């Protein structure tokens, strides 16, 4: 298991290594969601040391990040490849950390607004579709 998270503001951490093609599709869709002039802090992390990382383990590794994006088993197996957004800044009432999923095509809108502190976690988590995936405000 990794001892610490890599440096970076907006980490997209791969935690499932069962399907390299699904990871490549996910990452390509995420990158395509950005305009070429968009200011971003996105740092994709593709290190096998994070394979199987749980939310509890993630929270112990966090060092100043208030959010982390995970490409987990659901990301790799769901045809839409939704990424898990984790709010690591505050535990919820049940002792867990707030989460929601993001369609890769909507990733830039979420990540940039988190990175620039224009919007917070709840602004997006409160606007997920019935299946728990954020696809944008205009969907």
C-alpha positions in Angstrom: 0.0 0.0 0.0 1.2 3.5 -0.8 2.5 5.6 2.1 1.2 8.9 0.8 -0.7 10.5 -2.0 1.2 12.2 -4.8 1.3 16.0 -4.7 -1.5 17.8 -6.5 -4.6 19.8 -6.0 -7.1 17.7 -8.0 -6.1 14.1 -7.9 -7.8 11.6 -10.2 -6.7 8.4 -8.5 -7.0 5.0 -10.2 -7.9 2.4 -7.6 -9.0 -0.4 -9.9 -6.6 -2.1 -12.3 -8.8 -4.8 -13.8 -9.4 -3.1 -17.1 -6.7 -0.9 -18.8 -9.0 -0.2 -21.7 -11.7 1.2 -19.5 -9.2 3.4 -17.7 -7.9 4.7 -21.0 -11.5 5.4 -22.2 -12.3 7.2 -18.9 -9.1 9.3 -18.9 -9.6 10.2 -22.6 -13.2 11.3 -21.9 -12.1 13.3 -18.8 -9.4 15.1 -20.8 -11.8 15.8 -23.7 -14.2 17.5 -21.2 -11.7 20.4 -20.9 -11.3 23.4 -23.2 -7.7 23.9 -24.2 -7.5 27.2 -22.3 -9.1 25.9 -19.1 -7.1 26.4 -15.9 -7.0 23.1 -14.1 -5.2 21.3 -11.3 -6.1 17.8 -12.5 -3.4 15.2 -11.8 -4.2 11.7 -13.0 -2.5 9.0 -10.9 -2.1 5.6 -12.4 0.0 3.8 -9.9 -0.6 0.1 -9.0 0.3 0.9 -5.4 -3.3 2.3 -5.0 -5.0 -0.8 -6.4 -8.0 -1.6 -4.1 -7.6 1.5 -2.0 -10.7 1.9 0.2 -12.3 5.2 1.3 -11.1 4.6 4.8 -7.6 4.1 3.6 -7.8 7.2 1.3 -8.9 9.4 4.1 -5.8 8.4 6.1 -3.6 9.3 3.2 -5.1 12.7 2.6 -2.7 15.6 3.3 -4.4 18.9 2.7 -6.6 17.8 -0.2 -10.3 18.7 0.4 -11.5 16.4 -2.4 -10.2 13.5 -4.4 -11.6 11.8 -7.5 -11.4 8.0 -7.8 -11.5 5.7 -10.8 -12.7 2.7 -8.9 -14.4 -0.6 -9.7 -17.7 1.1 -10.6 -15.8 3.4 -12.9 -14.2 0.5 -14.7 -17.3 -1.7 -15.0 -20.1 0.8 -15.7 -20.5 1.6 -19.4 -20.6 5.3 -18.6 -17.4 5.1 -16.4 -18.7 7.5 -13.7 -15.9 8.8 -11.4 -16.3 8.9 -7.7 -15.9 12.4 -6.1 -15.0 12.2 -2.4 -15.2 15.2 0.0 -12.3 14.6 2.3 -12.7 17.8 4.2 -15.5 16.8 6.5 -17.2 13.6 7.8 -20.9 13.3 7.4 -23.4 12.5 10.1 -22.8 8.7 9.7 -19.0 9.0 10.1 -18.3 8.7 6.4 -17.3 11.1 3.8 -19.7 12.7 1.3 -19.5 11.2 -2.2 -21.2 11.5 -5.6 -20.4 10.2 -9.1 -19.5 12.3 -12.1 -19.9 11.4 -15.8 -16.4 11.8 -17.4 -17.9 14.3 -19.9 -18.9 16.6 -16.9 -15.5 16.3 -15.1 -14.1 19.6 -16.2 -17.0 21.6 -14.8 -16.7 20.0 -11.4 -13.0 19.9 -11.1 -12.3 23.4 -12.3 -14.9 24.8 -9.9 -13.5 22.9 -7.0 -9.9 23.9 -8.0 -10.8 27.6 -8.3 -13.1 27.4 -5.2 -16.0 28.8 -7.2 -18.4 26.1 -6.0 -18.4 23.6 -3.3 -19.1 19.9 -3.0 -22.8 20.3 -2.2 -23.4 22.4 -5.3 -22.8 19.3 -7.4 -23.8 16.6 -5.0 -27.2 18.2 -4.8 -27.6 18.1 -8.6 -27.0 14.4 -9.4 -29.5 12.5 -11.5 -31.7 9.8 -10.0 -28.9 7.3 -10.4 -26.4 9.4 -8.3 -24.4 10.6 -11.3 -23.7 14.3 -12.0 -23.9 15.0 -15.7 -24.1 18.8 -15.7 -26.6 21.4 -14.7 -28.3 21.5 -18.1 -29.1 17.8 -18.3 
